[in-house]
């Protein structure tokens, strides 16, 4: 399954980070997460990071 996580601010003036990846439940109370990309926007001056790593 895919996930997309992001940060929002009430005022709209902030640094925003979006994380996209995949997750899989492999036991009753355990999950495997794989982050595919981290995107920065607004005030951030960072490029998008592409990752392939399990946490």
C-alpha positions in Angstrom: 0.0 0.0 0.0 1.1 3.6 -0.7 1.2 6.5 1.8 1.7 10.2 1.4 2.4 12.3 4.5 2.7 16.0 4.6 2.9 19.0 7.0 0.5 21.9 6.8 0.4 25.2 8.7 -2.7 27.3 9.6 -1.0 30.5 8.4 0.4 28.9 5.2 3.8 30.5 5.7 6.2 27.8 6.6 8.5 25.1 5.3 6.6 22.1 4.0 7.8 18.5 3.8 6.0 15.7 1.9 7.0 12.1 2.4 5.9 9.4 -0.1 6.4 5.6 0.1 5.0 2.2 0.8 4.0 0.3 3.8 3.0 -3.3 4.6 1.7 -5.0 7.7 3.7 -8.2 8.2 2.4 -9.1 11.7 -0.5 -8.2 14.0 1.4 -5.2 15.4 4.3 -4.7 13.0 4.6 -2.6 9.9 7.4 -2.3 7.3 7.9 1.2 5.8 9.8 2.1 2.7 10.4 5.8 1.9 10.5 6.6 -1.8 10.8 10.4 -1.8 11.0 13.4 0.4 9.9 16.7 -1.2 10.5 20.1 0.3 8.5 23.2 -0.7 7.8 26.9 0.1 10.8 28.4 2.0 12.9 25.2 1.8 15.9 25.5 -0.6 16.4 21.7 -0.8 16.0 19.4 -3.8 13.7 16.4 -3.7 15.3 13.3 -2.2 14.7 10.0 -3.8 15.2 7.1 -1.3 14.9 3.3 -1.3 15.3 2.4 2.3 13.3 0.3 4.8 12.9 1.6 8.3 
